[in-house]
Amino acid sequence: MFRCALCVIALGLAPAAMLAQRAPGAQWPVAKPATVGMNAAVLDSLDAEIKAGQYGYVDRMLVIRHGQVAYDVTYPHDYDAIYGDSARIGITLLGGDRGGPFNYYNAWWHPTYHRGDLHTLQSVTKTVTSAVFGVAMTRGDLKSIDVPVLSFFDTTKVANIDDRKRRMTLRHLLTMTGGTDWNENLSYADPRNTGTQMEASADWVKYTINRPMRNEPGTVYNYNSGESALLAFVFRQATGIDIEEYAARYLFAPLGIERWFWKRTPSGTADTEGGLYLEAKDLARIWYLFLHDGMWNTTRVVSHDWVRESVTGAIAKNPAATPRKNYGLLWHLNPDPLNPDRDLWTGSGFGGQVPVVFPDLDMVVVFNAWNIPGGGKPGLPLAKTLERVAKAVTTR
């Protein structure tokens, strides 16, 4: 027991997370905020501001503490009316066919799948993909992430190979440090955005692996959806199993996730950079798994070591502004507003997809939204919003 407690403390989990886990069954248990030590008035005030439209088009606010749903509000929007004009004209964010799944203004596909309750995760898909890699490492189906990316390719068919590309490993793809020449810092409506160019291509894997190199792998954080798109191809080459099928068997099934949709790229690979759809309570299950050190009740789904590496900073996203290492294995690490020396474990997706673990508070929060170019609305101010939710906790 003493050694196990030391492992959990070293990871940075709260004492609450050391207690016996109460993983949800088919449904999350529900409690009033006060029952789980939260001030409902604080959450009500945020809810009122969202309903008043102060933060654009927020679709969901879900708060889970001590394994119980303490607050859950859905905000309906008529996206056919909001973005319908944009869906019918030829602007660059469409990513190909205006009726297809990469038209981000098409309400049949976004923000929910076929107007149901499965919400697009966008780049939160990257974090879930990392979790699937962690499951494969835990099960022994993937031996290492310190292997060259080019070992999974026929190098006679890859362009712009140099020594830097030869040194690029899976770990670099998982930390956004692959070093390829990529500019995704522009608006996705800007045709110069490399991510937009990739989505307009017929083969995302080929487009990305053929890019020239810019940096030595492992040295510079550069947000790169293409490198995350490579992960679906690499996973299949490394394990012999499609990553969606593997996730269904070994991540979703143990957690009780029965419904999802995962878009495919034009060449057929799973869209591991932004194509997964989940209902908010099911997305919260994955974050809850990491809050509890990869355990689901008595079942080990992800190893302690993978959880630790995932939520430990590997690189600084902006060394000039934030010298601390605040990006893990496709996990964003935001300063805890109540303890800036600690981190919140966060996903971040286009339009306002934000699942968060508050490890010191035994709490998981999910926000879904669809604030995209053309909507003309501000989004949730992330740092201030997370601070307010944290301050709603009255017992620590």
HELIX and SHEET records of a PDB file:
HELIX    1   1 PHE A    2  LEU A   11  1                                  10    
HELIX    2   2 PRO A   15  MET A   18  5                                   4    
HELIX    3   3 PRO A   33  VAL A   36  5                                   4    
HELIX    4   4 ALA A   40  LYS A   51  1                                  12    
HELIX    5   5 TYR A   79  ALA A   87  1                                   9    
HELIX    6   6 THR A   92  LEU A   94  5                                   3    
HELIX    7   7 TYR A  113  ARG A  115  5                                   3    
HELIX    8   8 VAL A  124  ARG A  139  1                                  16    
HELIX    9   9 VAL A  149  PHE A  152  5                                   4    
HELIX   10  10 THR A  155  LYS A  157  5                                   3    
HELIX   11  11 ASP A  163  ARG A  167  1                                   5    
HELIX   12  12 LEU A  170  LEU A  174  1                                   5    
HELIX   13  13 THR A  194  GLU A  199  1                                   6    
HELIX   14  14 TRP A  204  ILE A  209  1                                   6    
HELIX   15  15 SER A  225  THR A  239  1                                  15    
HELIX   16  16 ILE A  243  ALA A  247  1                                   5    
HELIX   17  17 ALA A  248  PHE A  252  3                                   5    
HELIX   18  18 ALA A  253  LEU A  255  1                                   3    
HELIX   19  19 ALA A  280  LEU A  291  1                                  12    
HELIX   20  20 HIS A  304  SER A  310  1                                   7    
HELIX   21  21 PRO A  359  LEU A  361  5                                   3    
HELIX   22  22 LEU A  382  LYS A  391  1                                  10    
SHEET    1   A 6 GLN A  68  THR A  74  0                                        
SHEET    2   A 6 VAL A  58  ARG A  65 -1                                        
SHEET    3   A 6 MET A 363  ALA A 369 -1                                        
SHEET    4   A 6 VAL A 354  PHE A 358 -1                                        
SHEET    5   A 6 ASN A 339  THR A 346 -1                                        
SHEET    6   A 6 HIS A 332  ASP A 336 -1                                        
SHEET    1   B 3 HIS A 119  THR A 120  0                                        
SHEET    2   B 3 LEU A 276  LEU A 278 -1                                        
SHEET    3   B 3 PHE A 261  TRP A 262 -1                                        
SHEET    1   C 2 MET A 295  TRP A 296  0                                        
SHEET    2   C 2 THR A 299  ARG A 300 -1                                        
END                                                                             
